[in-house]
Amino acid sequence: MSHTISLGHRLDRSEIYGPGLRAVFWTQGCNLACKGCWNTQYWSKKGGDIIQVSTLLEELDSIDGIEGITLLGGEPLQQSEASLELIKGCKEKGLTVFLYTGYDPSEFDHTMQRCFDLSDIAVTGRFVQELRDTTLRWRGSQNQQVHFISNAYDESVLQEQTEVECHILPNGEVRMVGYAEKGILSIIEGVQP
């Protein structure tokens, strides 16, 4: 039986949330509520789209050229059974998995640990606003740790840089993802820096 997962947002293709071209899934729901969190719209368990993990895995087959998925949120490990099913299914397809979690490994239960162990890369630790550093690749604050779990990647993919992407959605809306500096935001919004 397939679990359902609540997604707040998804991108079929992105190059800033892990190495290579990846499908990215933001889970809906997080009660960690880190001060200064970039993704507060995904805190509430209400909202988002409920989808069968098996359906999501089938949809991945139609996305050409991706080497893996990135799972973030919200908090993917607060939907750990569904996240584990998604991670296992991706691994069976030969896709790599990049997991973001605000939890520290010392807080993992058995299912959370399995999600971590089956991922290729994981970023762990709560976002700490006082330690915010947008120059860190794939992390928002200096306390967060990058773990290279499998042998699919090593630290050579970890070059410190600021990354941002703009996507034009089918409805014409422009959505920016990543950590944009104020100068970039001003240009996009048409405001002088």
C-alpha positions, 0 to 999 in steps of 0.5 A, a space after each residue: 500500500 502506498 503512502 500519501 505525501 503532502 507537498 507544498 511545492 515542486 519543481 520538475 527540474 532545478 540545478 541549485 538544490 543538489 548536484 546536477 539536474 534534480 526534481 525538487 519536492 517541498 513537503 507541507 508541514 513543519 512544527 520546528 518553526 525556526 526563527 527566520 525560516 525561508 519557507 514559512 509557507 510550508 509550516 502549516 499541515 493544511 494546504 499543499 497537495 496530497 499525492 500518493 507516493 506511487 503516483 509521484 514515483 510514476 510521474 518521475 519517469 516522465 522527467 527526462 535527464 534528472 539524476 535525482 530528487 531533492 526532498 525539503 520542506 517544510 520538514 520531510 521527516 515529519 512525514 517519514 513513512 511517506 518520505 521513506 517510500 519515496 526515497 526507496 522508490 527513487 533508489 530503485 529507479 537509479 536516482 540519487 536522493 538529497 535530503 534536507 532536515 531540520 533535525 539533528 541525527 541524534 533526534 532521529 527515530 528508526 524511520 527517520 534514520 532509514 531515510 537518512 541512511 538511504 539518501 546520498 547527501 543530507 543536510 541536517 540541523 535547524 536553521 539558526 538566524 544568528 548564524 545565517 550565511 547565504 554563501 554556504 552552498 546548500 545550507 542557510 546557517 553555519 551550524 547546519 551539516 552536509 553529510 555525504 552518505 553514499 559514494 555517489 558524491 563527495 565534497 568536491 561537489 561542495 563549492 561555496 557560492 550563492 545560487 538562485 533560479 527563476 522559473 516561469 510557471 505555466 500560469 505565467 507567474 515567475 517564481 524565484 528559488 534559492 537565496 537571492 541577494 538584495 541586489 538580485 531581488 531589486 533587479 527582479 522587482 524593478 527597484 533600484 538597489 
